[in-house]
């Protein structure tokens, strides 16, 4: 498993040329375009996102102090396809059970969700190309090793991916504070994909509109929502309970 990021223009260029798995490249805002032209071209060919950030952020992330305005987030694991995930379900002779994450950018939340997903028997996790934490070593550590056993697919458009899953016979349920029914009262059996949004913005509107229905978690206290990894864990294990024949 990769344990450090890749810092500096030449180091990142060589990583791209060698085919090393990279989740995202961070470039300091205001950097001169000339020296980064080849880097951006190679990143585009590899399908690696290049994101401009404040130089101060790179300074905080850098371990060498010589990042030259460029840090690549190395992957601890390569992505698979949605077809690969559905193949896992077929090989296990089980109805598909997917976790779709919309806007989970915190690596600790992502790792915690992957850990629970692996324990709950989820066949794979789907994340968007943008607005998602890459599969770095930090995610691997937060997952307590579960990342090694979990298939993760990266897609360019979550809304289209959901449409595709529905065309393949999966029900898609989103966890949302405005959901029409409590998660324990909904029928969550059968082939299913669960959508969990970020803590700040929740599920994006276009993604939410593609869901078959929305469920909510009852809140009895003064706060209005739960941590994304906690909410996702509750819904995933309700599916486990219902699949085991538990009464709603």
Backbone as CSV, one residue per row, in Angstrom:
resi,resn,N_x,N_y,N_z,CA_x,CA_y,CA_z,C_x,C_y,C_z
1,UNK,0.842,-1.194,0.000,0.000,0.000,0.000,0.880,1.248,0.000
2,UNK,0.540,2.224,-0.829,1.302,3.463,-0.910,1.183,4.236,0.390
3,UNK,2.294,4.759,0.901,2.260,5.431,2.191,2.581,6.916,2.118
4,UNK,2.893,7.458,0.937,3.164,8.884,0.879,2.690,9.468,-0.442
5,UNK,2.508,10.781,-0.437,2.140,11.466,-1.661,3.396,11.698,-2.501
6,UNK,3.172,12.132,-3.736,4.284,12.366,-4.662,4.413,13.870,-4.835
7,UNK,5.582,14.416,-4.539,5.764,15.863,-4.506,6.767,16.324,-5.560
8,UNK,6.452,17.462,-6.211,7.359,18.053,-7.182,6.977,17.720,-8.616
9,UNK,7.263,18.657,-9.526,6.832,18.493,-10.921,7.431,17.254,-11.569
10,UNK,8.740,17.074,-11.447,9.374,15.939,-12.123,8.916,14.609,-11.542
11,UNK,8.775,14.546,-10.221,8.349,13.300,-9.582,6.940,12.915,-10.032
12,UNK,6.061,13.905,-10.120,4.685,13.634,-10.543,4.654,13.233,-12.012
13,UNK,5.481,13.908,-12.841,5.561,13.548,-14.260,5.997,12.091,-14.434
14,UNK,7.015,11.685,-13.699,7.519,10.312,-13.821,6.480,9.302,-13.326
15,UNK,5.749,9.684,-12.301,4.698,8.791,-11.803,3.622,8.592,-12.863
16,UNK,3.254,9.671,-13.557,2.266,9.569,-14.630,2.797,8.715,-15.779
17,UNK,4.050,8.913,-16.152,4.636,8.165,-17.263,4.751,6.666,-16.943
18,UNK,4.979,6.356,-15.675,5.167,4.957,-15.285,3.856,4.210,-15.113
19,UNK,2.745,4.946,-15.109,1.455,4.295,-14.917,1.093,4.059,-13.469
20,UNK,1.806,4.687,-12.549,1.509,4.520,-11.127,0.093,5.020,-10.827
21,UNK,-0.688,4.305,-10.035,-2.060,4.736,-9.733,-2.084,6.064,-8.969
22,UNK,-2.774,7.041,-9.524,-2.890,8.368,-8.910,-4.362,8.752,-8.868
23,UNK,-4.805,9.236,-7.724,-6.201,9.625,-7.591,-6.462,11.053,-8.029
24,UNK,-5.559,11.969,-7.702,-5.781,13.378,-7.993,-4.446,14.108,-7.927
25,UNK,-4.306,15.167,-8.737,-3.112,15.999,-8.689,-3.527,17.394,-8.255
26,UNK,-2.886,17.902,-7.216,-3.157,19.242,-6.705,-2.079,20.199,-7.204
27,UNK,-2.526,21.305,-7.797,-1.606,22.302,-8.356,-1.889,23.639,-7.693
28,UNK,-0.833,24.364,-7.339,-1.000,25.656,-6.678,-1.653,26.664,-7.626
29,UNK,-2.616,27.398,-7.108,-3.273,28.439,-7.902,-2.243,29.474,-8.349
30,UNK,-2.369,29.918,-9.586,-1.462,30.937,-10.106,-0.157,30.388,-10.646
31,UNK,-0.010,29.069,-10.691,1.230,28.488,-11.236,1.355,28.808,-12.721
32,UNK,2.577,29.038,-13.190,2.797,29.305,-14.599,2.413,28.084,-15.426
33,UNK,1.613,28.253,-16.475,1.113,27.097,-17.234,2.189,26.350,-18.006
34,UNK,3.244,27.047,-18.445,4.264,26.419,-19.267,4.852,25.146,-18.666
35,UNK,5.452,25.225,-17.457,6.080,24.043,-16.868,5.107,22.904,-16.582
36,UNK,3.806,23.198,-16.510,2.824,22.177,-16.169,2.083,21.630,-17.387
37,UNK,2.456,22.115,-18.575,1.721,21.724,-19.783,1.780,20.212,-20.017
38,UNK,2.976,19.638,-19.935,3.136,18.202,-20.156,2.432,17.406,-19.056
39,UNK,2.537,17.895,-17.843,1.889,17.209,-16.723,0.382,17.158,-16.934
40,UNK,-0.203,18.270,-17.310,-1.656,18.302,-17.535,-2.060,17.405,-18.700
41,UNK,-1.224,17.372,-19.739,-1.546,16.526,-20.896,-1.563,15.050,-20.507
42,UNK,-0.524,14.635,-19.775,-0.461,13.239,-19.351,-1.593,12.890,-18.392
43,UNK,-1.902,13.811,-17.499,-2.999,13.567,-16.557,-4.317,13.402,-17.301
44,UNK,-4.529,14.224,-18.317,-5.758,14.122,-19.117,-5.828,12.768,-19.822
45,UNK,-4.703,12.311,-20.372,-4.674,11.011,-21.053,-4.944,9.867,-20.084
46,UNK,-4.472,10.007,-18.846,-4.657,8.957,-17.844,-6.003,9.054,-17.138
47,UNK,-6.733,10.147,-17.397,-8.008,10.331,-16.706,-7.855,10.753,-15.259
48,UNK,-6.738,11.425,-14.938,-6.475,11.865,-13.568,-6.908,13.324,-13.417
49,UNK,-7.689,13.611,-12.404,-8.175,14.963,-12.158,-7.044,15.862,-11.673
50,UNK,-6.932,17.061,-12.267,-5.995,18.089,-11.806,-6.808,19.212,-11.177
51,UNK,-6.546,19.506,-9.914,-7.329,20.498,-9.177,-6.424,21.610,-8.660
52,UNK,-6.819,22.846,-8.885,-6.050,23.983,-8.385,-6.475,24.299,-6.957
53,UNK,-5.492,24.474,-6.077,-5.761,24.758,-4.667,-4.828,25.873,-4.208
54,UNK,-5.090,26.414,-3.039,-4.213,27.444,-2.485,-2.850,26.839,-2.161
55,UNK,-1.802,27.611,-2.447,-0.446,27.107,-2.186,-0.263,26.765,-0.716
56,UNK,-0.952,27.485,0.159,-0.842,27.219,1.589,-1.277,25.785,1.925
57,UNK,-2.275,25.297,1.202,-2.730,23.915,1.433,-1.628,22.921,1.078
58,UNK,-0.933,23.180,-0.022,0.170,22.304,-0.418,1.304,22.376,0.597
59,UNK,1.540,23.581,1.127,2.584,23.741,2.147,2.272,22.888,3.370
60,UNK,1.010,22.844,3.756,0.615,22.053,4.929,0.739,20.552,4.658
61,UNK,0.457,20.149,3.427,0.494,18.732,3.075,1.911,18.209,2.866
62,UNK,2.817,19.095,2.453,4.149,18.667,2.022,4.986,18.116,3.170
63,UNK,5.644,16.999,2.900,6.564,16.400,3.861,8.004,16.785,3.559
64,UNK,8.251,17.185,2.309,9.619,17.509,1.897,9.903,19.006,1.932
65,UNK,8.838,19.819,1.847,9.033,21.261,1.751,9.480,21.698,0.372
66,UNK,9.458,20.791,-0.603,9.921,21.074,-1.959,8.894,20.591,-2.979
67,UNK,7.638,20.944,-2.773,6.576,20.432,-3.653,6.499,21.149,-4.992
68,UNK,7.138,22.334,-5.123,7.161,23.089,-6.389,5.742,23.390,-6.905
69,UNK,4.795,23.449,-6.010,3.427,23.771,-6.419,2.647,22.593,-6.971
70,UNK,3.161,21.354,-6.794,2.483,20.167,-7.332,2.596,19.006,-6.345
71,UNK,1.452,18.436,-5.976,1.433,17.220,-5.163,0.400,16.267,-5.758
72,UNK,0.822,15.031,-6.016,-0.098,14.011,-6.504,-0.497,13.112,-5.335
73,UNK,-1.783,12.794,-5.264,-2.276,11.891,-4.226,-2.228,10.470,-4.772
74,UNK,-1.254,9.720,-4.322,-1.067,8.351,-4.815,-2.157,7.443,-4.275
75,UNK,-2.581,6.504,-5.086,-3.635,5.586,-4.697,-3.081,4.387,-3.942
76,UNK,-3.845,3.966,-2.932,-3.513,2.731,-2.245,-4.062,1.540,-3.018
77,UNK,-5.017,1.802,-3.899,-5.652,0.729,-4.656,-6.232,1.312,-5.929
78,UNK,-6.231,0.547,-7.008,-6.806,1.014,-8.267,-8.317,0.804,-8.278
79,UNK,-8.982,1.630,-9.066,-10.431,1.527,-9.199,-10.810,0.382,-10.136
80,UNK,-12.050,-0.093,-9.968,-12.609,-1.098,-10.863,-13.767,-0.440,-11.620
81,UNK,-14.551,-1.224,-12.353,-15.735,-0.709,-13.030,-16.987,-1.192,-12.310
82,UNK,-18.117,-0.560,-12.626,-19.386,-1.006,-12.057,-19.681,-2.437,-12.506
83,UNK,-19.329,-2.769,-13.738,-19.503,-4.145,-14.220,-18.726,-5.127,-13.345
84,UNK,-17.528,-4.738,-12.929,-16.731,-5.599,-12.049,-17.463,-5.850,-10.734
85,UNK,-18.087,-4.797,-10.194,-18.819,-4.942,-8.930,-19.997,-5.892,-9.092
86,UNK,-20.755,-5.725,-10.165,-21.904,-6.599,-10.398,-21.446,-8.039,-10.643
87,UNK,-20.268,-8.186,-11.204,-19.715,-9.530,-11.408,-19.424,-10.200,-10.059
88,UNK,-18.965,-9.418,-9.087,-18.725,-9.956,-7.746,-20.016,-10.532,-7.171
89,UNK,-21.128,-9.793,-7.343,-22.417,-10.281,-6.843,-22.813,-11.582,-7.513
90,UNK,-22.614,-11.648,-8.834,-22.967,-12.872,-9.563,-22.119,-14.056,-9.101
91,UNK,-20.833,-13.801,-8.895,-19.938,-14.883,-8.466,-20.320,-15.406,-7.090
92,UNK,-20.839,-14.523,-6.241,-21.275,-14.953,-4.910,-22.700,-15.513,-4.937
93,UNK,-23.336,-15.413,-6.101,-24.726,-15.843,-6.258,-25.639,-15.108,-5.271
94,UNK,-25.434,-13.800,-5.205,-26.216,-12.934,-4.319,-26.821,-11.795,-5.117
95,UNK,-27.927,-11.244,-4.613,-28.504,-10.065,-5.247,-27.582,-8.877,-5.013
96,UNK,-27.367,-8.034,-6.026,-26.425,-6.925,-5.888,-26.745,-5.998,-4.718
97,UNK,-25.699,-5.583,-4.044,-25.791,-4.665,-2.902,-24.644,-3.681,-3.063
98,UNK,-24.956,-2.435,-3.488,-23.944,-1.428,-3.764,-24.105,-0.224,-2.839
99,UNK,-23.008,0.445,-2.567,-23.002,1.693,-1.814,-22.519,2.796,-2.754
100,UNK,-23.346,3.825,-2.954,-23.014,4.939,-3.835,-22.767,6.169,-2.966
101,UNK,-21.602,6.781,-3.093,-21.226,7.901,-2.240,-21.143,9.187,-3.056
102,UNK,-21.920,10.175,-2.646,-22.017,11.439,-3.378,-21.387,12.563,-2.564
103,UNK,-20.160,12.918,-2.906,-19.525,14.073,-2.264,-18.820,13.765,-0.959
104,UNK,-18.423,12.519,-0.734,-17.669,12.175,0.479,-16.192,12.486,0.221
105,UNK,-15.752,13.637,0.704,-14.395,14.104,0.413,-13.419,13.899,1.572
106,UNK,-13.938,13.538,2.733,-13.072,13.308,3.883,-12.575,11.866,3.867
107,UNK,-11.260,11.642,3.838,-10.750,10.273,3.737,-11.131,9.395,4.914
108,UNK,-11.299,9.980,6.101,-11.673,9.183,7.262,-13.119,8.710,7.161
109,UNK,-14.010,9.572,6.663,-15.389,9.158,6.433,-15.453,8.070,5.367
110,UNK,-14.699,8.259,4.275,-14.700,7.268,3.206,-14.179,5.931,3.727
111,UNK,-13.090,5.970,4.476,-12.536,4.735,5.018,-13.504,4.039,5.960
112,UNK,-14.179,4.818,6.801,-15.144,4.233,7.738,-16.312,3.599,6.996
113,UNK,-16.786,4.248,5.938,-17.887,3.692,5.149,-17.461,2.405,4.444
114,UNK,-16.256,2.381,3.917,-15.756,1.172,3.260,-15.625,0.040,4.272
115,UNK,-15.185,0.358,5.472,-15.063,-0.662,6.524,-16.428,-1.278,6.838
116,UNK,-17.436,-0.428,7.026,-18.773,-0.944,7.309,-19.323,-1.710,6.116
117,UNK,-19.101,-1.180,4.906,-19.606,-1.852,3.700,-19.036,-3.258,3.585
118,UNK,-17.754,-3.404,3.856,-17.136,-4.729,3.766,-17.754,-5.672,4.801
119,UNK,-17.972,-5.158,6.004,-18.562,-5.980,7.046,-20.003,-6.362,6.756
120,UNK,-20.724,-5.495,6.049,-22.134,-5.733,5.749,-22.341,-6.580,4.498
121,UNK,-21.261,-6.937,3.822,-21.391,-7.762,2.624,-21.700,-6.997,1.363
122,UNK,-21.436,-5.687,1.360,-21.631,-4.880,0.156,-20.668,-5.379,-0.928
123,UNK,-21.163,-5.458,-2.149,-20.337,-5.989,-3.238,-19.372,-4.953,-3.810
124,UNK,-19.686,-3.681,-3.646,-18.802,-2.653,-4.162,-19.305,-1.265,-3.852
125,UNK,-18.383,-0.307,-3.897,-18.671,1.103,-3.617,-18.476,1.893,-4.898
126,UNK,-19.371,2.842,-5.151,-19.275,3.701,-6.338,-19.065,5.136,-5.884
127,UNK,-18.068,5.807,-6.446,-17.784,7.203,-6.117,-17.672,8.008,-7.408
128,UNK,-17.935,9.309,-7.358,-17.772,10.136,-8.557,-16.312,10.511,-8.772
129,UNK,-16.003,10.885,-9.995,-14.635,11.292,-10.304,-14.291,12.594,-9.598
130,UNK,-15.270,13.492,-9.504,-15.094,14.748,-8.782,-15.851,14.677,-7.461
131,UNK,-15.508,15.554,-6.549,-16.163,15.618,-5.246,-16.063,14.289,-4.500
132,UNK,-14.878,13.697,-4.492,-14.682,12.445,-3.773,-13.236,12.327,-3.322
133,UNK,-13.036,11.792,-2.135,-11.684,11.531,-1.661,-11.083,10.387,-2.481
134,UNK,-9.860,10.526,-2.969,-9.220,9.420,-3.693,-8.815,8.304,-2.734
135,UNK,-8.523,7.143,-3.279,-8.201,5.973,-2.456,-6.743,6.001,-2.008
136,UNK,-6.431,6.944,-1.161,-5.067,7.086,-0.669,-4.833,6.180,0.526
137,UNK,-3.594,6.178,1.006,-3.250,5.376,2.183,-4.068,5.795,3.392
138,UNK,-4.422,7.090,3.481,-5.236,7.550,4.613,-6.587,6.853,4.629
139,UNK,-7.171,6.653,3.454,-8.441,5.924,3.370,-8.234,4.469,3.779
140,UNK,-7.133,3.879,3.327,-6.838,2.500,3.688,-6.699,2.323,5.186
141,UNK,-6.023,3.279,5.832,-5.855,3.188,7.280,-7.195,3.358,7.990
142,UNK,-8.004,4.319,7.531,-9.309,4.554,8.165,-10.252,3.374,7.988
143,UNK,-10.029,2.590,6.923,-10.883,1.428,6.681,-10.441,0.213,7.483
144,UNK,-9.349,0.340,8.226,-8.810,-0.760,9.029,-8.514,-1.992,8.163
145,UNK,-8.068,-1.752,6.932,-7.699,-2.840,6.041,-8.804,-3.310,5.123
146,UNK,-10.035,-2.822,5.335,-11.163,-3.284,4.522,-11.026,-2.879,3.059
147,UNK,-10.289,-1.799,2.794,-10.114,-1.349,1.411,-9.485,-2.446,0.551
148,UNK,-8.658,-3.282,1.149,-8.001,-4.357,0.403,-9.009,-5.358,-0.158
149,UNK,-10.180,-5.433,0.452,-11.164,-6.447,0.064,-12.397,-5.861,-0.621
150,UNK,-12.448,-4.542,-0.757,-13.639,-3.891,-1.293,-13.378,-3.341,-2.690
151,UNK,-14.256,-3.682,-3.637,-14.179,-3.136,-4.991,-14.742,-1.714,-4.977
152,UNK,-14.003,-0.777,-5.544,-14.445,0.621,-5.605,-14.388,1.088,-7.055
153,UNK,-15.518,1.546,-7.560,-15.600,2.048,-8.935,-15.699,3.561,-8.921
154,UNK,-15.038,4.186,-9.866,-15.090,5.641,-10.024,-15.804,5.944,-11.342
155,UNK,-16.848,6.782,-11.284,-17.630,7.076,-12.486,-17.645,8.575,-12.736
156,UNK,-17.749,9.000,-14.001,-17.748,10.439,-14.294,-19.053,11.133,-13.939
157,UNK,-20.159,10.394,-13.880,-21.463,11.012,-13.649,-22.332,10.068,-12.813
158,UNK,-22.595,10.446,-11.561,-23.356,9.574,-10.673,-24.799,9.407,-11.130
159,UNK,-25.408,10.476,-11.628,-26.808,10.395,-12.053,-26.964,9.375,-13.181
160,UNK,-26.056,9.394,-14.140,-26.124,8.423,-15.238,-25.836,7.016,-14.743
161,UNK,-24.924,6.899,-13.800,-24.623,5.593,-13.234,-25.853,5.006,-12.556
162,UNK,-26.593,5.848,-11.837,-27.812,5.384,-11.162,-28.847,4.936,-12.187
163,UNK,-28.992,5.689,-13.257,-29.918,5.280,-14.325,-29.527,3.900,-14.865
164,UNK,-28.225,3.682,-15.033,-27.744,2.402,-15.542,-28.045,1.281,-14.552
165,UNK,-27.829,1.525,-13.270,-28.112,0.511,-12.255,-29.601,0.168,-12.235
166,UNK,-30.443,1.176,-12.377,-31.888,0.929,-12.393,-32.283,0.107,-13.613
167,UNK,-31.629,0.368,-14.744,-31.940,-0.403,-15.951,-31.524,-1.861,-15.807
168,UNK,-30.624,-2.137,-14.872,-30.160,-3.499,-14.618,-30.970,-4.179,-13.517
169,UNK,-32.020,-3.509,-13.060,-32.914,-4.127,-12.092,-32.661,-3.798,-10.641
170,UNK,-31.774,-2.839,-10.351,-31.524,-2.461,-8.959,-32.476,-1.348,-8.525
171,UNK,-32.930,-1.417,-7.276,-33.617,-0.296,-6.666,-32.561,0.624,-6.079
172,UNK,-32.766,1.934,-6.221,-31.803,2.905,-5.709,-32.483,3.740,-4.632
173,UNK,-31.953,3.678,-3.415,-32.535,4.403,-2.282,-31.516,5.402,-1.755
174,UNK,-31.960,6.639,-1.539,-31.092,7.672,-1.003,-31.424,7.965,0.445
175,UNK,-30.401,8.205,1.254,-30.604,8.610,2.645,-30.624,10.127,2.706
176,UNK,-31.766,10.686,3.129,-31.933,12.134,3.078,-32.837,12.580,4.230
177,UNK,-32.520,13.726,4.880,-33.363,14.206,5.979,-34.821,14.425,5.576
178,UNK,-35.060,14.677,4.301,-36.417,14.914,3.820,-37.049,13.654,3.224
179,UNK,-36.498,12.507,3.530,-37.021,11.259,2.991,-38.476,11.028,3.359
180,UNK,-39.197,10.343,2.477,-40.630,10.160,2.676,-40.967,9.075,3.686
181,UNK,-39.988,8.234,4.055,-40.276,7.196,5.047,-39.042,6.927,5.893
182,UNK,-39.259,6.450,7.107,-38.158,6.088,7.996,-37.474,4.846,7.433
183,UNK,-36.156,4.787,7.541,-35.398,3.724,6.870,-35.807,2.328,7.328
184,UNK,-36.231,2.184,8.569,-36.627,0.859,9.054,-38.009,0.449,8.554
185,UNK,-38.786,1.409,8.029,-40.127,1.105,7.535,-40.155,0.864,6.033
186,UNK,-39.015,1.045,5.368,-38.949,0.868,3.919,-38.543,-0.559,3.579
187,UNK,-39.018,-1.038,2.439,-38.624,-2.357,1.949,-37.265,-2.223,1.268
188,UNK,-36.242,-2.741,1.912,-34.867,-2.632,1.404,-34.321,-3.984,0.966
189,UNK,-35.217,-4.898,0.647,-34.791,-6.207,0.164,-34.601,-6.151,-1.350
190,UNK,-34.057,-7.218,-1.906,-33.853,-7.275,-3.348,-32.568,-6.587,-3.757
191,UNK,-32.278,-6.565,-5.072,-31.069,-5.885,-5.568,-31.160,-4.397,-5.288
192,UNK,-30.129,-3.826,-4.665,-30.265,-2.459,-4.169,-28.940,-1.700,-4.195
193,UNK,-29.055,-0.389,-4.375,-27.920,0.521,-4.241,-28.334,1.625,-3.283
194,UNK,-27.516,1.894,-2.287,-27.793,2.918,-1.274,-26.932,4.141,-1.560
195,UNK,-27.563,5.306,-1.614,-26.839,6.556,-1.885,-26.698,7.344,-0.590
196,UNK,-25.459,7.705,-0.241,-25.163,8.513,0.934,-24.483,9.799,0.463
197,UNK,-24.985,10.943,0.926,-24.406,12.221,0.545,-23.448,12.759,1.594
198,UNK,-22.850,13.889,1.294,-21.906,14.506,2.215,-22.643,15.110,3.399
199,UNK,-21.912,15.356,4.485,-22.533,15.916,5.683,-23.007,17.348,5.466
200,UNK,-22.280,18.107,4.673,-22.658,19.502,4.480,-23.806,19.699,3.519
201,UNK,-23.702,19.095,2.323,-24.686,19.339,1.268,-25.643,18.184,1.048
202,UNK,-25.364,17.036,1.613,-26.219,15.882,1.386,-26.091,15.384,-0.048
203,UNK,-27.130,14.710,-0.525,-27.129,14.204,-1.896,-27.449,15.348,-2.849
204,UNK,-26.683,15.479,-3.909,-26.927,16.547,-4.876,-28.279,16.348,-5.570
205,UNK,-28.884,17.455,-5.970,-30.254,17.436,-6.482,-30.445,16.458,-7.634
206,UNK,-29.583,16.502,-8.630,-29.757,15.624,-9.797,-29.650,14.158,-9.407
207,UNK,-28.749,13.855,-8.479,-28.599,12.478,-8.010,-29.832,12.063,-7.221
208,UNK,-30.310,12.970,-6.372,-31.487,12.677,-5.558,-32.707,12.384,-6.432
209,UNK,-32.853,13.135,-7.509,-34.007,12.952,-8.401,-33.983,11.592,-9.098
210,UNK,-32.796,10.998,-9.225,-32.691,9.696,-9.896,-33.007,8.536,-8.960
211,UNK,-33.009,8.779,-7.648,-33.295,7.712,-6.694,-34.753,7.265,-6.824
212,UNK,-35.001,5.994,-6.591,-36.379,5.488,-6.612,-37.175,6.040,-5.436
213,UNK,-36.537,6.127,-4.266,-37.180,6.731,-3.112,-36.113,7.135,-2.105
214,UNK,-36.511,7.959,-1.140,-35.598,8.466,-0.126,-36.054,7.993,1.248
215,UNK,-35.086,7.664,2.098,-35.409,7.286,3.475,-34.724,8.264,4.421
216,UNK,-35.266,8.371,5.608,-34.724,9.289,6.598,-34.437,8.555,7.891
217,UNK,-33.530,9.094,8.669,-33.225,8.548,9.984,-33.862,9.455,11.031
218,UNK,-34.678,8.927,11.932,-35.346,9.780,12.919,-34.345,10.421,13.865
219,UNK,-34.460,11.726,14.059,-33.574,12.465,14.950,-34.395,12.975,16.134
220,UNK,-34.047,12.569,17.338,-34.792,12.939,18.546,-34.110,14.043,19.346
221,UNK,-32.873,14.327,19.023,-32.144,15.341,19.776,-32.171,16.696,19.111
222,UNK,-31.216,17.527,19.425,-31.183,18.902,18.923,-30.422,19.046,17.616
223,UNK,-29.578,18.086,17.277,-28.883,18.171,15.990,-29.776,17.600,14.900
224,UNK,-29.548,18.040,13.668,-30.461,17.683,12.575,-30.000,16.512,11.725
225,UNK,-28.738,16.081,11.890,-28.248,14.992,11.037,-27.104,14.268,11.719
226,UNK,-26.774,13.091,11.177,-25.684,12.287,11.700,-24.466,12.381,10.785
227,UNK,-23.324,11.998,11.307,-22.128,11.846,10.495,-22.433,10.911,9.331
228,UNK,-21.898,11.218,8.154,-22.213,10.440,6.960,-21.886,8.959,7.130
229,UNK,-20.770,8.651,7.771,-20.397,7.250,7.932,-21.340,6.534,8.897
230,UNK,-21.837,7.251,9.895,-22.788,6.641,10.837,-24.125,6.399,10.146
231,UNK,-24.611,7.398,9.419,-25.885,7.251,8.702,-25.802,6.101,7.699
232,UNK,-24.705,6.055,6.956,-24.542,4.981,5.985,-24.504,3.618,6.641
233,UNK,-23.854,3.533,7.799,-23.767,2.260,8.512,-25.138,1.778,8.954
234,UNK,-25.969,2.687,9.457,-27.296,2.299,9.909,-28.136,1.746,8.754
235,UNK,-28.094,2.422,7.617,-28.902,1.966,6.479,-28.376,0.643,5.944
236,UNK,-27.054,0.516,5.846,-26.492,-0.737,5.330,-26.880,-1.920,6.211
237,UNK,-26.819,-1.734,7.518,-27.137,-2.854,8.396,-28.638,-3.109,8.520
238,UNK,-29.451,-2.129,8.191,-30.886,-2.398,8.077,-31.145,-3.309,6.883
239,UNK,-30.388,-3.103,5.810,-30.502,-3.992,4.648,-30.060,-5.401,5.035
240,UNK,-28.968,-5.511,5.776,-28.507,-6.824,6.242,-29.605,-7.499,7.059
241,UNK,-30.223,-6.739,7.954,-31.266,-7.304,8.811,-32.450,-7.788,7.986
242,UNK,-32.889,-6.955,7.034,-34.032,-7.349,6.228,-33.701,-8.538,5.325
243,UNK,-32.486,-8.581,4.796,-32.108,-9.717,3.950,-32.053,-11.022,4.743
244,UNK,-31.803,-10.880,6.031,-31.748,-12.075,6.896,-33.139,-12.511,7.332
245,UNK,-34.176,-11.763,6.887,-35.540,-12.136,7.236,-36.101,-11.403,8.418
246,UNK,-35.425,-10.336,8.867,-35.936,-9.568,10.002,-37.204,-8.826,9.642
247,UNK,-38.105,-8.690,10.613,-39.372,-7.980,10.378,-39.118,-6.474,10.397
248,UNK,-39.882,-5.777,9.538,-39.797,-4.322,9.506,-40.691,-3.725,10.576
